[in-house]
Amino acid sequence: MRHAILILLSMLCLWNASAIAQDDHAADRQALIGILHDVEKGINDSNIDLMARHFDDKAVITWLNAETSRGPQGVKDYFARMVGDAPGAVLSKYATHPKISGPATFYGDVAVASGTMEDEFTPHKRSVFKFDSRWTATLNKTGGEWKIVALHLSTNSFNNALTDELRQLSIYTGAGGAAVGLLLAIAWFWWRRRKQ
């Protein structure tokens, strides 16, 4: 019994030591969460400067439409072209609600974080649609400040709101075509019978 208690106490001490060691990045984790909140607020409030200031000058960003931007100015240019009232803008509004999937992984002064997003797009030429997307960010700490050096956004290309809508449209189109074809066939047979 004594040995079992000693083993249990040893395991608890080791568990506490590992929990303390894992918390070495507590301040960094809070900084990364602050960046995530600024990015979310910047997008949702159309305050792109708030978001763009967290990107490194050489950052590479891959957007949901597979376009790539570089650096803070590239982020601003992308949003100016894609969202708002500018001529040719695709969206009038874009809202996102990101969540972190788990603790960031640290490699010295580099951190990798990932999570999910609930995106809502309001296009100029159609109704609102929503995506459940994923994101991965790589950040680098330079001079005590974390900056995003890579951001990748992705959604399921094979099963999403737009493919579901297209599938539903094809069912309606097929059913409508069959109904029209049946009506034309009935009308043709009626016309032929009447002619005889």
SERO-4910 file (N, C-alpha, C, O; in steps of 0.05 Angstrom, whole numbers):
BEGIN
 pado doro    nc1    nc2    nc3   cac1   cac2   cac3    cc1    cc2    cc3    oc1    oc2    oc3
  Met    A     17    -24      0      0      0      0     17     25      0     11     44    -14
  Arg    A     39     24     16     57     47     17     69     53    -10     72     76    -18
  His    A     77     31    -24     89     35    -51     69     47    -70     76     64    -87
  Ala    A     44     39    -69     24     50    -86     20     79    -82     17     95   -101
  Ile    A     20     88    -56     17    116    -50     41    132    -60     37    154    -71
  Leu    A     65    121    -57     89    135    -67     88    138    -97     96    159   -108
  Ile    A     79    117   -111     77    118   -140     57    139   -148     61    154   -167
  Leu    A     34    139   -135     13    159   -141     23    187   -136     19    205   -153
  Leu    A     37    192   -114     48    219   -108     69    227   -129     70    250   -138
  Ser    A     85    208   -137    106    213   -158     93    221   -184    102    239   -198
  Met    A     71    206   -191     57    212   -216     44    240   -215     45    255   -235
  Leu    A     33    247   -192     21    274   -189     42    295   -192     38    316   -205
  Cys    A     66    291   -181     88    311   -183     97    314   -211    101    336   -221
  Leu    A     99    291   -225    107    292   -254     86    306   -270     93    322   -288
  Trp    A     61    301   -265     39    313   -280     40    344   -275     37    359   -294
  Asn    A     43    352   -250     45    381   -244     69    394   -258     67    416   -268
  Ala    A     91    380   -258    115    391   -271    110    394   -301    119    414   -313
  Ser    A     97    374   -313     92    377   -342     71    398   -348     73    413   -368
  Ala    A     52    401   -330     32    422   -334     45    450   -331     38    468   -347
  Ile    A     63    453   -313     77    479   -310     95    484   -334     97    506   -344
  Ala    A    108    463   -344    126    466   -367    110    474   -392    119    489   -408
  Gln    A     85    463   -395     69    469   -418     58    498   -417     50    509   -437
  Asp    A     59    510   -394     48    537   -390     70    558   -395     65    582   -390
  Asp    A     94    551   -404    115    570   -410    107    591   -430    118    613   -430
  His    A     87    585   -446     78    603   -468     52    617   -462     38    626   -480
  Ala    A     44    618   -436     18    630   -429     15    658   -440     -6    665   -451
  Ala    A     35    675   -436     34    703   -446     33    703   -477     19    720   -488
  Asp    A     48    685   -489     47    684   -519     20    675   -528     10    686   -548
  Arg    A      8    656   -515    -19    646   -523    -39    669   -521    -56    672   -538
  Gln    A    -37    685   -500    -55    708   -497    -51    728   -520    -71    740   -530
  Ala    A    -26    732   -527    -20    751   -550    -32    740   -576    -43    756   -591
  Leu    A    -30    714   -580    -41    702   -605    -71    704   -605    -83    709   -626
  Ile    A    -84    700   -582   -113    702   -580   -121    731   -586   -142    736   -599
  Gly    A   -106    750   -576   -111    778   -582   -110    784   -612   -126    800   -622
  Ile    A    -90    772   -625    -88    776   -654   -113    764   -668   -124    777   -686
  Leu    A   -121    740   -660   -145    728   -672   -170    746   -668   -185    749   -687
  His    A   -173    757   -644   -195    775   -639   -194    800   -657   -214    809   -668
  Asp    A   -170    811   -661   -167    835   -678   -174    828   -707   -186    844   -721
  Val    A   -165    805   -716   -171    797   -744   -201    793   -747   -212    803   -767
  Glu    A   -214    780   -728   -243    777   -730   -257    804   -729   -275    809   -746
  Lys    A   -250    821   -711   -262    847   -709   -257    864   -734   -275    878   -743
  Gly    A   -232    863   -744   -226    878   -768   -243    869   -792   -252    887   -807
  Ile    A   -247    843   -795   -264    834   -817   -293    842   -813   -306    853   -831
  Asn    A   -303    836   -789   -332    840   -784   -340    869   -783   -362    876   -789
  Asp    A   -321    886   -775   -327    915   -774   -317    930   -798   -318    955   -799
  Ser    A   -307    916   -818   -295    928   -842   -272    947   -835   -269    968   -848
  Asn    A   -257    941   -814   -234    956   -806   -209    940   -813   -196    928   -796
  Ile    A   -202    940   -838   -181    923   -849   -154    931   -838   -136    914   -835
  Asp    A   -150    957   -831   -125    965   -819   -120    951   -793    -97    944   -787
  Leu    A   -141    946   -777   -138    932   -751   -127    904   -756   -110    894   -741
  Met    A   -137    891   -777   -128    864   -783   -100    865   -796    -83    849   -788
  Ala    A    -96    882   -816    -72    882   -832    -47    888   -815    -25    879   -822
  Arg    A    -49    902   -793    -26    909   -777    -13    885   -764     10    886   -755
  His    A    -27    862   -764    -16    838   -751     -1    820   -771      8    799   -764
  Phe    A      1    829   -796     14    813   -817     43    823   -821     47    847   -822
  Asp    A     61    805   -823     89    811   -829     90    823   -857     73    816   -874
  Asp    A    110    839   -863    113    851   -890    116    831   -912    109    836   -935
  Lys    A    127    807   -905    131    786   -925    110    763   -922    114    742   -934
  Ala    A     89    768   -907     69    747   -902     56    738   -928     53    753   -947
  Val    A     49    712   -929     34    701   -952      7    691   -941      5    676   -922
  Ile    A    -14    701   -955    -41    695   -947    -55    681   -970    -56    692   -992
  Thr    A    -66    657   -966    -82    644   -986   -111    645   -977   -119    634   -956
  Trp    A   -128    659   -993   -156    663   -986   -173    640   -995   -164    621  -1008
  Leu    A   -199    640   -987   -217    619   -994   -221    616  -1024   -228    594  -1033
  Asn    A   -218    637  -1039   -221    635  -1068   -195    627  -1082   -193    630  -1107
  Ala    A   -175    618  -1067   -149    609  -1077   -131    631  -1087   -111    626  -1100
  Glu    A   -139    656  -1082   -121    678  -1088   -100    681  -1066   -104    673  -1043
  Thr    A    -77    692  -1074    -56    696  -1055    -49    726  -1053    -47    740  -1073
  Ser    A    -46    735  -1028    -37    763  -1023    -11    762  -1007     -4    742   -995
  Arg    A      4    784  -1008     29    785   -994     30    811   -977     26    833   -987
  Gly    A     36    808   -952     40    830   -934     14    846   -927     -7    840   -938
  Pro    A     17    865   -909     -7    881   -900    -20    896   -923    -45    897   -924
  Gln    A     -5    907   -942    -16    921   -964    -32    902   -982    -53    910   -993
  Gly    A    -22    878   -986    -36    858  -1001    -63    851   -989    -83    847  -1003
  Val    A    -64    849   -962    -89    844   -948   -109    867   -953   -132    862   -959
  Lys    A    -99    892   -951   -116    915   -955   -127    916   -984   -150    921   -989
  Asp    A   -109    911  -1003   -116    911  -1031   -137    890  -1037   -157    895  -1052
  Tyr    A   -134    866  -1026   -153    844  -1030   -180    852  -1021   -200    849  -1035
  Phe    A   -182    862   -996   -208    869   -985   -220    893  -1000   -245    894  -1003
  Ala    A   -204    912  -1008   -215    935  -1023   -227    926  -1050   -247    937  -1059
  Arg    A   -215    905  -1062   -224    895  -1087   -248    876  -1085   -265    874  -1102
  Met    A   -249    861  -1063   -268    839  -1060   -293    847  -1044   -315    837  -1050
  Val    A   -290    864  -1024   -312    870  -1006   -318    900  -1005   -300    916  -1002
  Gly    A   -343    907  -1008   -351    935  -1005   -366    945  -1030   -379    930  -1044
  Asp    A   -364    971  -1034   -379    984  -1055   -362    991  -1080   -372   1004  -1098
  Ala    A   -337    983  -1080   -320    989  -1103   -330    976  -1128   -342    954  -1126
  Pro    A   -326    988  -1151   -335    975  -1176   -322    948  -1179   -298    944  -1176
  Gly    A   -339    928  -1185   -329    901  -1189   -326    885  -1163   -319    861  -1165
  Ala    A   -332    896  -1140   -330    881  -1115   -350    859  -1115   -373    862  -1123
  Val    A   -342    836  -1106   -359    812  -1106   -378    812  -1083   -402    805  -1086
  Leu    A   -369    820  -1060   -385    819  -1035   -391    847  -1025   -375    865  -1026
  Ser    A   -415    850  -1014   -422    875  -1001   -413    873   -971   -408    893   -958
  Lys    A   -413    848   -961   -405    844   -933   -394    816   -930   -402    797   -943
  Tyr    A   -375    814   -911   -363    788   -904   -360    788   -874   -349    806   -862
  Ala    A   -371    767   -861   -369    764   -832   -358    737   -826   -363    718   -840
  Thr    A   -342    736   -805   -330    710   -797   -329    707   -767   -329    727   -752
  His    A   -330    683   -758   -329    677   -730   -309    653   -726   -317    630   -726
  Pro    A   -283    660   -722   -263    639   -720   -262    627   -691   -268    641   -671
  Lys    A   -254    602   -690   -250    589   -665   -223    574   -667   -215    565   -688
  Ile    A   -210    571   -644   -185    557   -643   -190    528   -638   -206    521   -620
  Ser    A   -177    510   -653   -181    481   -650   -167    470   -625   -176    450   -614
  Gly    A   -145    482   -618   -129    472   -595   -106    491   -590   -103    511   -605
  Pro    A    -90    486   -570    -68    504   -564    -48    506   -587    -44    487   -602
  Ala    A    -38    530   -591    -17    534   -612      7    517   -605     13    511   -582
  Thr    A     21    509   -626     46    494   -623     69    513   -627     69    528   -646
  Phe    A     88    513   -608    111    532   -610    136    518   -618    143    496   -608
  Tyr    A    151    531   -635    178    522   -644    197    545   -640    204    559   -659
  Gly    A    205    550   -616    221    573   -609    204    598   -613    184    602   -599
  Asp    A    212    616   -631    197    641   -636    178    638   -659    169    659   -670
  Val    A    170    614   -665    150    609   -686    127    594   -673    131    575   -658
  Ala    A    102    602   -680     78    588   -670     60    581   -693     58    596   -712
  Val    A     48    557   -691     29    548   -711      2    544   -696      1    529   -676
  Ala    A    -19    557   -706    -45    554   -695    -65    547   -717    -61    554   -740
  Ser    A    -87    534   -709   -107    526   -729   -134    526   -716   -137    526   -691
  Gly    A   -154    527   -733   -181    527   -722   -202    526   -744   -197    519   -767
  Thr    A   -226    533   -736   -249    533   -754   -260    561   -757   -254    579   -741
  Met    A   -277    565   -777   -290    591   -781   -318    586   -790   -324    567   -805
  Glu    A   -336    602   -781   -363    603   -792   -365    629   -808   -365    651   -796
  Asp    A   -364    627   -834   -364    650   -852   -391    656   -863   -406    637   -870
  Glu    A   -397    681   -866   -422    690   -879   -416    710   -900   -404    731   -894
  Phe    A   -423    704   -925   -417    721   -947   -443    734   -957   -463    720   -960
  Thr    A   -442    760   -963   -465    774   -974   -456    785  -1001   -445    807  -1002
  Pro    A   -461    770  -1023   -454    780  -1050   -472    802  -1059   -495    805  -1050
  His    A   -462    817  -1078   -479    838  -1090   -500    826  -1108   -522    838  -1111
  Lys    A   -495    803  -1120   -513    793  -1141   -529    768  -1133   -541    755  -1151
  Arg    A   -531    762  -1108   -546    738  -1099   -551    739  -1069   -543    759  -1056
  Ser    A   -564    719  -1059   -570    719  -1030   -546    710  -1013   -526    701  -1024
  Val    A   -548    714   -988   -527    707   -969   -522    677   -969   -541    661   -972
  Phe    A   -497    669   -966   -490    640   -963   -469    638   -941   -454    657   -936
  Lys    A   -467    614   -929   -449    609   -907   -431    585   -913   -439    566   -926
  Phe    A   -407    587   -903   -387    565   -905   -377    559   -877   -374    576   -860
  Asp    A   -372    533   -872   -357    525   -849   -329    520   -860   -325    501   -876
  Ser    A   -310    536   -851   -283    535   -863   -262    528   -842   -268    526   -818
  Arg    A   -237    524   -851   -215    519   -833   -193    539   -839   -191    550   -861
  Trp    A   -176    544   -819   -154    562   -822   -129    551   -808   -131    536   -788
  Thr    A   -106    558   -818    -80    552   -806    -63    577   -808    -61    589   -829
  Ala    A    -52    585   -785    -35    609   -785     -7    602   -773     -5    587   -754
  Thr    A     13    613   -786     40    611   -775     49    640   -768     47    658   -784
  Leu    A     58    643   -743     66    669   -733     95    668   -724    105    647   -715
  Asn    A    108    691   -726    136    693   -718    139    716   -698    127    737   -701
  Lys    A    154    711   -677    158    732   -656    185    746   -662    207    733   -660
  Thr    A    184    771   -668    208    787   -673    206    813   -657    187    827   -658
  Gly    A    227    818   -642    228    842   -625    205    842   -604    195    863   -597
  Gly    A    198    818   -595    177    816   -575    149    818   -585    130    818   -570
  Glu    A    145    820   -612    119    823   -624    113    800   -643    129    793   -660
  Trp    A     89    788   -640     80    767   -658     68    778   -683     52    797   -682
  Lys    A     76    767   -706     65    775   -732     58    750   -748     72    729   -746
  Ile    A     36    751   -763     28    729   -780     47    729   -804     49    749   -818
  Val    A     60    706   -809     77    704   -833     64    686   -854     72    688   -878
  Ala    A     44    670   -847     30    654   -866      2    649   -855     -2    642   -832
  Leu    A    -18    652   -873    -46    646   -865    -58    631   -889    -57    641   -912
  His    A    -71    609   -883    -84    593   -904   -113    588   -895   -118    578   -873
  Leu    A   -131    595   -913   -160    591   -908   -169    570   -927   -161    570   -951
  Ser    A   -187    552   -918   -195    530   -936   -224    522   -929   -232    524   -906
  Thr    A   -238    513   -949   -265    502   -945   -267    476   -961   -251    472   -979
  Asn    A   -287    460   -955   -291    436   -969   -302    442   -997   -325    452  -1000
  Ser    A   -286    438  -1017   -294    445  -1045   -316    426  -1056   -329    433  -1075
  Phe    A   -319    403  -1044   -337    383  -1055   -364    382  -1040   -383    370  -1051
  Asn    A   -366    393  -1016   -390    392  -1001   -393    418   -985   -382    420   -963
  Asn    A   -407    438   -996   -410    463   -982   -437    475   -991   -452    463  -1006
  Ala    A   -443    499   -981   -468    512   -986   -473    516  -1016   -496    513  -1026
  Leu    A   -452    523  -1031   -456    528  -1060   -461    502  -1076   -477    501  -1094
  Thr    A   -446    481  -1069   -450    455  -1083   -478    444  -1075   -491    432  -1092
  Asp    A   -486    448  -1050   -513    439  -1042   -534    454  -1058   -554    442  -1067
  Glu    A   -530    480  -1062   -549    496  -1077   -550    488  -1106   -571    487  -1118
  Leu    A   -527    482  -1117   -525    473  -1145   -539    446  -1149   -553    441  -1168
  Arg    A   -535    428  -1129   -548    402  -1130   -578    405  -1129   -593    392  -1144
  Gln    A   -588    422  -1112   -616    427  -1109   -628    440  -1135   -649    433  -1144
  Leu    A   -613    459  -1146   -621    471  -1171   -623    451  -1194   -642    452  -1210
  Ser    A   -604    432  -1195   -605    412  -1216   -629    393  -1213   -640    384  -1233
  Ile    A   -637    387  -1188   -661    371  -1183   -685    386  -1192   -702    374  -1206
  Tyr    A   -688    412  -1185   -711    428  -1194   -711    430  -1224   -733    429  -1236
  Thr    A   -688    435  -1236   -687    438  -1265   -695    412  -1279   -710    412  -1298
  Gly    A   -685    389  -1269   -692    363  -1280   -722    358  -1277   -735    348  -1296
  Ala    A   -733    363  -1254   -762    358  -1249   -778    377  -1267   -798    369  -1278
  Gly    A   -770    402  -1269   -784    421  -1286   -783    413  -1315   -803    415  -1329
  Gly    A   -760    404  -1324   -757    395  -1352   -775    370  -1357   -787    368  -1378
  Ala    A   -776    352  -1338   -793    328  -1342   -822    336  -1343   -837    325  -1359
  Ala    A   -830    354  -1325   -858    363  -1325   -865    377  -1351   -887    372  -1362
  Val    A   -848    394  -1361   -853    408  -1387   -854    388  -1409   -871    389  -1427
  Gly    A   -836    369  -1409   -836    348  -1430   -861    331  -1429   -872    325  -1450
  Leu    A   -871    324  -1406   -895    309  -1403   -919    325  -1413   -936    315  -1427
  Leu    A   -920    351  -1406   -942    368  -1416   -942    371  -1446   -963    370  -1459
  Leu    A   -918    374  -1458   -916    376  -1487   -925    350  -1500   -938    350  -1521
  Ala    A   -917    327  -1488   -925    301  -1499   -956    298  -1498   -968    289  -1518
  Ile    A   -968    305  -1476   -997    304  -1473  -1010    322  -1494  -1030    314  -1507
  Ala    A  -1000    347  -1496  -1011    366  -1515  -1009    355  -1544  -1027    358  -1560
  Trp    A   -987    343  -1551   -982    333  -1578  -1002    310  -1583  -1014    309  -1605
  Phe    A  -1004    291  -1564  -1023    269  -1567  -1052    280  -1569  -1067    270  -1586
  Trp    A  -1059    299  -1553  -1086    311  -1554  -1091    324  -1582  -1112    321  -1593
  Trp    A  -1071    339  -1591  -1073    352  -1617  -1076    332  -1640  -1092    336  -1658
  Arg    A  -1060    310  -1639  -1062    289  -1660  -1089    275  -1659  -1100    269  -1680
  Arg    A  -1099    270  -1635  -1125    256  -1634  -1147    274  -1644  -1165    265  -1658
  Arg    A  -1145    299  -1639  -1166    318  -1647  -1165    322  -1678  -1186    326  -1690
  Lys    A  -1141    319  -1689  -1138    323  -1718  -1150    300  -1733  -1158    303  -1756
  Gln    A  -1151    276  -1721  -1161    252  -1735  -1190    253  -1737  -1202    234  -1747
***
